Amino acid sequence: MIDIFNPQEEAPTDAEILSFWRMVFAPEMMVWEYEDDSAFGAKTDEQALAFARTEMLPNPRTIACWARTEGRVVGMASLSRATEPYRSHIAEIGYCASPDFRRRGVGTSLVRDVINRGRDAGLRLIECSCLADNVASIALLRSAGFAEEGLQRAAVLKDGVLRDIRLFGLLL
């Protein structure tokens, strides 16, 4: 059974944090990231745990949901509030699911849950961008009610190649 929880309200175990860390920074996840965060993800277990407990989880600008089963985190969704005062009603969404839990509704459940939490926290707009060829992400966003707002051509330089991104928004 998959349990969705807020790791900011219910402290995750060390094993859950480490499985989260390994999921987010897995090579198959980094394919879709704009920047190469592999050095950041290459922290030792102790460094990852310390960062999660002191920097990531207590961040007041973030709203998070994690999915777990049998002590392992298999998906996440989070909202990061804008820092500028005139954009305080806006957040950017990020999400992922472990490859062995994709196409099972985990991502959709997490995205819907974090959207509801964002609405409850007073957000009015959620933004997202993804690589233009990320078919699964585009389908998830559309199913969650996001509207495609545009295409930014050559917006990302990844592995020496200019890549387009699609822009999405959801008014709450």
N, C-alpha and C positions, 0 to 999 in steps of 0.2 A: 504494500500500500504506500502511496506517495502522500507525504504530508507537506503542506505549504505553510511556512512560518516566517515571521519577521525576526531576523537575526539581531536587530537592534533592541527588541523587546525580550526575546528569549535567547539567552546567551548560547551560541553554538558550542559544541565540544571542540577540542583540538582536532580530532579526526574529521569533523565536519568542515572546519575552516580549511584544513589541508586539502580535503577533497574538492572544496570550492576552488581553492587556489590552482590546483592541478587541472581542473576542468577549464577554468577561464584562460589559463596560459598554455593549454595544450596546442600543439602545432596545427591541428585541424581547426581550432578556433582562431588562431592568429592569421589564417588565410584571409579572414574577413575584416580584420582590424586595419585601420588606416596607418597606424604607426607600428614600428617594430618594438613591441614592449617585452621582448624575450629577456632582455637584461633585467628588467624590473621583475619579471616572473621567475627569474633564476635565483631568487632568494633561498637561503637555507630554510628548513622547516621552522627553526627558532625565529628567524627574521620575518617570515611570513606570518607567523602567529602574533608576534609583537606588533607588526604593522596593522594587521586586522583588528587587534584589540585596542590599539591606541590611536590609530589614524582613520581607518576605514569605517568600522562599525559605529563609533561615536560621532561621526560627521553629521551635524544638524541639517546640512543642505541635502542630505540623501535620504530617500525612502527606499527600503529594500524588501524583497521577498525572495526566499530560497525554497527550493523543493528538495526534500530528502526522502530517502528510503534506506532502511537497514544501516543507519549511521553514516550514510554517504550523501553528499549534496549532488544532485543530478540536474539542477537547473537554477537559474536566477533571473530576476528582473529588478531593475532599479531605476529610480528617477533622481536626477541631479538638478537641483534648482539653479537657476541663473543667479549670478552674483550681483549684477547691476540692479540698483533699486527699481528702476523703471521696468525691469523684466522679472520682478519678484513673483509674478503670477505664472511664470513659464518654467518648465523643466524639460530636460532631455532624457529619453528612455534608452536603456541598454538592456540586453537580454541574451541568454544563451541556454542551451540544453546539451547534456552529454549526448554524444552520437548514438549510444544505445537506448536513449529515451526520446529520440526525435520521432515525430509523426505519431505520438501517443497522447497528445493534448497537453503535455507538460508546459511547453512554451506559451501556448494560448492561455492556460489557466494562470500562469504567473503574470503575464502581461495584463490580463483583465483584473487580477487582484491588485497589482501595483497601480493601475489606473484608478481603481476605486479608492485606494489609500490616498492617492494624489488629489482626487476630487475632495475627499474628506479633509485634507490638509489645506484646502483653499486654492489649489492650482486651477488655472483657467485654460491653459494650453499646454499640450505635450508635443514636443518636436522629436523627430527622428530622421536620421539619414542612414543610408546603407549603399554599399556598392551596387551599381546598376544591374549587375548580373547575379545578385544574390536572390534567386528566385524564391527560396524558402522564406527569407525574411520579408520580402515584399508581400507574399501571400499571407503571412502571419499578421503584418500590419494592416492590410486591407480587411482581414477577417475581424480584427479588433476595432474597426471603425475609422482608422486613419485615412485621410484623403491625401492623394499624391499631389504635391504642390509645385513640383518642378524637377528639372534635371540640371545638374551642374556638370558641364562638360569639363573633362580633364582636371577635376577638382582635387584628385589625390595622386601623388606620385608614389607608387608602391613597387618595389623590386625593379626600379628603373623604367616602369611603364606608367603612363598617365591613364587614370581610370575615372570614369564618370560615376557620380553618385546621384541617387534619387532622394528627394526631400519629401517628408511626410509631416502632417500635422493633425492633431485631434483636439478640437474645441470641447471643453468640458462644460 
